[in-house]
Amino acid sequence: MNIFSVFFFLSGFCSLVYQVVWLRLAMADFGVTTALVSIVLSIFMAGLALGSWGGGRLVQRFAARPVRFFIALYAAAELSIGVSGIAVAPLLRGGRSLLAADGSAADWGSLGYYLASGLWIALILLPFCTCMGATFPLAMAAIRGGFHGESPRSFSLLYVANVFGAMAGTLGSAFVFIELLGFSKTLLVAVAGNFTIGIWALVLSRTPVFSQRFVTNRAAASRDGESTPRLPGEVVLPLLFASGLSSLGMEVVWTRQFVPFVGPFVYSFATILAIYLAATAAGSRMYRIWAESPRSAADGTVWRTASILAGCFAVLPLLAADPRLRLPSEFMRVGYGLAPFCGTLGFLTSMLVDNWSDGDPGRAGRAYAINTIGCIVGPLLAGFLLLPAIGERWTVALLSVPFFALGFLGLFAGTGNARKQRSFATLAGVAAIVGLLLVTLTRDFESIFPGAVVRRDHTATVVAAGAGMQKRLLINGIGITALTPITKMMAHLPLASLESAPRNVLVLCFGMGTSFRSALSWGVPVTVVDLVPSVPPLFGYFHADGPALLRSPDARVVIDDARRFLERTRETFDAIVIDPPPPVEAAGSSLLYSREFYETAARRLRPGGILQQWLPSGEPIVEAAVARALDLSFSDVRVFPSVEGWGLHYVASQTPIHRRSAAELAARLPQPAAQDLLEWGPAATAQDQFQRVLGGESGLRKWMDADPRAPVLTDDRPVNEYFWLRHVFHR
């Protein structure tokens, strides 16, 4: 039996590696948008559901076959999953090339592009994810045929190992493999794992224990010849759906709740996921221990108690994310907030599937498929409907309701023991009161900004706060930018450096709108692209003339991923101004610093056009990696410090950039642009303002040599995002 635990630990490890890397590859190829992320995760979960259901049907259809037949099918499924690690990446890149060919994707509009890209991703991922889902019923068939005593609880055995493996895969990929190997070679680690399982299972299928025929009689398969009493189906299946819906829906909420405390780094998201998986596995393991006790079969109140506790624990993240709560480590918030709920769900899910299936792979497949369908619906419901409409607090409260509702059914379905009924009623009442108190008495992160303007959409929670030059813009609790003359220079420096007057400008990332506003002061059409729909409407909070500028015929605001826009548009521009949101180490940020991104941007520049890239001060390895990516993408790159002395302006072009003096640059400014440049100082004249930048110019080689060991920053090697090993070991 232990061999199946090893198999499913390794399989869970590989599956999470695939999920992490596939999601990132899809983001690089099709855009960093909430809709795209939802598409990828939904396809992944849909494949698991389809495979779980289909695998169960397959076992039932071929019930007359020897058990070794199902072991061989299981081995084939694992080998097929291993093939995905080699095939998926080039197929995704091929889809991007196909959709971008001749610029035709730009004509489809966002909905058409999402449909086309979603269909392509589904065609690639769904067969492999279906194989992942099929492994559960196929392995259960082998256990039922070869180890009858374990058959009634075989799902929970596999589930515990699989979830622990998934946790290891999450931590291993985020903290070790991607930093050392990059995405493509990390996939090969998972490939090796799946191939090891597949070959090992093929060898195992030849052992005598699996030579007998599959056991179809439940009584013969159950321990001591007796089947476990079934829980009512009208409760089991709704609870399984609710647990999947709420757990994955709350993952979306948890990201917004805890990012202000733990940061927008890949390690923060990996830690949240790892705690979720570890607690789920621990809860499932606790169920296994409880199920071994003699009293477990006679205790019919456990599922009701677990359901009520899940509802109460579901609102604990509201307390953990209360900014008034002081803890020694911000990551402790994640553990306190998530572990009780996830642990209870692990116990409940394992118990429900084991009880419903009693070792029958077909029934287990259907039950797990229903749970997985809930996992598909949850993020879509939370991200696109509940969060924009009612915010984090009431989304959490609403997602806890199904557990309370189903648990309270116990008050009306007598247990046959009046004392137990009274005890359960007391527990249910206390849990409901505690949950209500947590919802009403805790405070959200934005409460620390009295009078702030708060907007929510399917992408983020946006907060605009402060007054005067101390105004702040926060996206999911992370400060994005400030009112600073640096953001003005981002636009004026490249526009004044052009050979002739600009005809149009592209600004990537809106922020407070300062660079967009500065580009408009040149009197030319300006397109600005931002990912978060709630950001541009706050333009007037930071600039009094913002609403009027948005109504200007020269202003165009596009809500899209910046890279996806560049891939799809047919337009070319005289200047492209890029100011990715900080910090430089933020998850996904490398997609706006990579060589592939710069090569895409270069194709959208007119002859003689200039790209301006702002890079805040950072690690030497990051500065060198970005400099090398620019060097390989443009024929001429100049590097300047900011007017405030920190960070770098990279000014790049495919043709030589004319070397003008500060006086010449100042003379090229239209009067409104000159006034805009000097609005916040620090210099008194435009010439002096430009001189503060030109006087510190340095060669690109200086920054390429900042770290001689630095690789080129590419989509495959995002050295700015993955830094844990070099920080820990100081290398």
JOTA-V851497 format. One record per backbone hydrogen bond with DSSP energy under -1.0 kcal/mol. CO is the residue of the C=O (numbers start at 1). NH is the residue of the N-H. E is the energy in kcal/mol with one decimal. If there is no record, write none. Layout:
co/nh/e
CO/NH/E
CO/NH/E
This chain:
co/nh/e
1/4/-1.2
1/5/-1.1
2/6/-2.1
3/7/-2.4
4/8/-2.5
5/9/-1.9
6/10/-2.5
7/11/-2.6
8/12/-2.2
9/13/-2.2
10/14/-2.6
11/15/-2.5
12/16/-1.9
13/17/-1.7
14/18/-2.6
15/19/-2.5
16/20/-2.5
17/21/-2.5
18/22/-3.4
19/23/-2.0
20/24/-1.6
21/25/-2.8
22/26/-2.7
23/27/-2.0
24/28/-2.2
25/29/-2.0
26/30/-2.9
27/31/-1.8
31/33/-1.3
33/37/-2.4
34/38/-2.5
35/39/-2.2
36/40/-2.4
37/41/-2.5
38/42/-2.5
39/43/-2.4
40/44/-2.3
41/45/-2.5
42/46/-2.9
43/47/-2.3
44/48/-1.6
45/49/-2.5
46/50/-2.9
47/51/-2.7
48/52/-2.5
49/53/-2.5
50/54/-3.0
51/55/-2.8
52/56/-1.6
53/57/-2.0
54/58/-2.3
55/59/-2.2
56/60/-1.9
57/61/-2.3
58/62/-2.0
60/63/-1.1
62/65/-1.9
65/214/-1.7
66/69/-1.5
67/71/-1.7
68/72/-2.3
69/73/-1.9
70/74/-2.5
71/75/-2.4
72/76/-2.4
73/77/-2.3
74/78/-2.2
75/79/-2.5
76/80/-2.3
77/81/-2.2
78/82/-2.0
79/83/-1.5
80/84/-1.0
83/86/-1.5
83/87/-2.1
84/88/-2.4
87/91/-1.6
88/92/-2.6
89/93/-2.1
90/94/-2.1
91/95/-1.8
92/96/-2.0
93/97/-2.3
94/98/-2.3
95/99/-2.5
96/100/-2.1
100/103/-2.2
101/104/-1.9
103/106/-1.2
104/107/-1.3
105/108/-1.1
109/113/-2.5
110/114/-2.9
111/115/-2.5
112/116/-2.5
113/117/-3.1
114/118/-2.9
115/119/-2.2
116/120/-2.1
117/121/-2.7
118/122/-2.4
119/123/-2.4
120/124/-1.6
121/125/-3.1
122/126/-2.1
125/129/-2.6
126/130/-2.4
127/131/-1.5
128/132/-1.6
129/133/-2.2
130/134/-1.9
134/138/-1.8
135/139/-2.3
136/140/-2.5
137/141/-2.0
138/142/-1.5
139/143/-2.4
140/144/-2.7
141/145/-1.9
142/146/-2.4
143/147/-3.0
147/150/-1.4
148/151/-1.2
150/153/-1.1
151/154/-1.7
153/157/-1.5
154/158/-2.2
155/159/-2.9
156/160/-2.5
157/161/-1.5
158/162/-2.7
159/163/-2.6
160/164/-2.2
161/165/-2.3
162/166/-2.2
163/167/-2.3
164/168/-2.1
165/169/-2.6
166/170/-2.3
167/171/-2.4
168/172/-3.0
169/173/-2.3
170/174/-2.0
171/175/-2.7
172/176/-1.6
172/177/-2.4
173/178/-1.9
176/180/-2.0
177/181/-3.5
178/182/-1.7
182/186/-1.4
183/187/-1.8
185/189/-1.0
186/190/-1.4
187/191/-2.4
188/192/-2.3
189/193/-1.6
190/194/-2.6
191/195/-2.6
192/196/-2.0
193/197/-2.2
194/198/-2.8
195/199/-2.6
196/200/-2.3
197/201/-2.8
198/202/-1.9
199/203/-2.0
200/204/-2.3
201/205/-1.9
203/206/-1.4
204/207/-2.1
207/210/-1.5
208/211/-2.2
210/68/-1.6
212/67/-3.1
217/221/-1.5
218/222/-1.6
222/225/-1.7
223/226/-1.8
232/235/-1.7
232/236/-2.2
233/237/-1.5
235/239/-2.3
236/240/-2.4
237/241/-2.3
238/242/-2.8
239/243/-2.6
240/244/-1.8
241/245/-2.7
242/246/-3.0
243/247/-2.0
244/248/-1.9
245/249/-2.2
246/250/-2.7
247/251/-1.1
249/253/-1.1
250/254/-3.5
251/255/-1.7
252/256/-1.2
253/257/-2.4
254/258/-2.8
255/259/-1.8
258/261/-1.3
258/262/-2.5
259/263/-2.5
264/587/-3.2
265/269/-1.9
266/270/-2.5
267/271/-2.2
268/272/-2.3
269/273/-2.4
270/274/-2.7
271/275/-2.6
272/276/-2.1
273/277/-2.5
274/278/-3.1
275/279/-2.5
276/280/-1.9
277/281/-2.7
278/282/-2.5
279/283/-2.6
280/284/-2.2
281/285/-2.4
282/286/-2.2
283/287/-1.9
284/288/-1.8
285/289/-2.0
286/290/-2.7
287/291/-3.0
290/293/-1.5
293/296/-1.4
298/300/-1.0
301/305/-2.6
302/306/-3.0
303/307/-2.1
304/308/-2.4
305/309/-2.6
306/310/-2.4
307/311/-2.0
308/312/-2.1
309/313/-3.2
310/314/-1.7
312/315/-1.1
313/316/-1.4
315/318/-1.4
316/319/-1.1
316/320/-2.2
317/321/-2.2
319/322/-1.4
322/325/-2.0
329/332/-1.2
330/333/-1.1
331/335/-1.5
332/336/-2.8
333/337/-2.5
334/338/-2.4
335/339/-1.9
338/342/-2.7
339/343/-2.8
340/344/-1.9
341/345/-2.3
342/346/-2.4
343/347/-2.0
344/348/-2.7
345/349/-3.2
346/350/-1.8
347/351/-2.2
348/352/-2.7
349/353/-2.4
350/354/-2.4
351/355/-2.6
352/356/-2.6
353/357/-2.5
354/358/-3.1
357/360/-2.2
360/364/-2.5
361/365/-2.5
362/366/-1.9
363/367/-2.5
364/368/-2.8
365/369/-1.9
366/370/-2.0
367/371/-2.0
368/372/-2.3
369/373/-2.3
370/374/-1.8
371/375/-1.3
372/376/-1.2
373/377/-2.2
374/378/-2.6
376/380/-1.0
377/381/-2.9
378/382/-2.8
379/383/-2.9
380/384/-2.0
381/385/-1.2
381/386/-2.6
382/387/-2.8
385/389/-1.4
386/390/-3.5
387/391/-1.4
391/395/-1.4
392/396/-2.4
393/397/-2.0
394/398/-2.3
395/399/-2.4
396/400/-1.0
400/404/-1.5
401/405/-3.0
402/406/-2.5
403/407/-2.3
404/408/-2.6
407/410/-1.9
408/411/-1.7
409/412/-1.4
417/421/-2.1
418/422/-2.3
419/423/-2.4
420/424/-2.7
421/425/-2.2
422/426/-2.2
423/427/-2.5
424/428/-2.9
425/429/-2.3
426/430/-2.6
427/431/-2.8
428/432/-2.2
429/433/-2.2
430/434/-2.8
431/435/-2.6
432/436/-2.3
433/437/-2.5
434/438/-2.4
435/439/-2.0
436/440/-2.0
437/441/-2.7
438/442/-1.2
444/447/-1.6
445/448/-1.8
446/449/-1.9
449/452/-2.0
453/464/-2.6
455/462/-3.5
460/457/-2.0
461/476/-3.4
462/455/-2.7
463/474/-2.8
464/453/-2.7
465/472/-3.5
467/470/-1.9
468/471/-1.0
472/465/-2.2
473/480/-2.9
474/463/-2.6
475/478/-1.7
478/475/-2.4
482/484/-1.1
484/487/-1.0
485/489/-2.1
486/490/-1.5
488/491/-1.2
488/492/-2.2
489/493/-2.2
491/495/-1.7
492/496/-2.3
504/574/-1.4
505/527/-2.6
506/577/-3.0
507/529/-2.3
508/579/-1.6
510/513/-2.3
513/517/-2.6
514/518/-2.6
515/519/-2.5
516/520/-1.9
517/521/-1.0
519/522/-1.6
520/523/-2.1
525/505/-1.9
526/556/-2.0
527/507/-3.1
528/558/-3.0
529/509/-3.1
530/560/-1.6
532/535/-1.5
535/538/-1.9
536/539/-2.2
538/541/-1.4
539/543/-2.1
543/546/-2.1
545/549/-2.2
546/550/-2.3
547/551/-1.1
549/552/-1.2
552/555/-1.5
554/526/-3.4
556/528/-2.7
558/530/-2.3
561/565/-2.5
562/566/-2.0
563/567/-2.1
564/568/-1.9
565/569/-2.8
573/606/-2.6
574/610/-2.3
575/506/-2.5
576/612/-2.9
577/508/-3.2
578/614/-1.9
583/586/-2.1
586/589/-2.1
588/591/-1.3
589/592/-2.2
590/593/-2.0
590/594/-1.3
594/598/-2.2
595/599/-2.4
596/600/-1.8
597/601/-2.6
598/602/-2.7
599/603/-1.1
601/604/-1.4
602/605/-1.2
604/573/-2.5
606/609/-3.0
610/576/-2.0
611/652/-3.0
612/578/-2.9
613/650/-3.0
615/648/-2.4
619/623/-2.4
620/624/-2.6
621/625/-2.1
622/626/-2.5
623/627/-2.1
624/628/-2.3
625/629/-1.7
625/713/-1.7
626/630/-2.4
627/631/-2.4
628/632/-1.7
630/634/-2.0
636/653/-2.3
638/651/-2.9
639/698/-2.0
640/649/-3.3
642/645/-1.4
648/615/-2.4
649/640/-2.4
650/613/-2.9
651/638/-3.1
652/611/-3.0
653/636/-2.2
658/660/-1.1
661/665/-2.4
662/666/-2.4
663/667/-2.0
666/669/-1.3
670/674/-2.5
671/675/-2.2
672/676/-2.1
673/677/-2.6
674/678/-1.5
676/679/-1.1
678/681/-1.3
685/689/-2.1
686/690/-2.5
687/691/-2.4
688/692/-1.7
690/693/-1.1
690/694/-2.9
691/695/-2.4
693/696/-1.2
694/697/-1.7
700/704/-2.1
701/705/-2.1
707/710/-2.0
713/595/-2.1
716/183/-1.8
717/719/-1.9
718/721/-1.1
718/722/-1.6
723/727/-2.1
724/728/-2.7
725/729/-2.8
726/731/-1.3
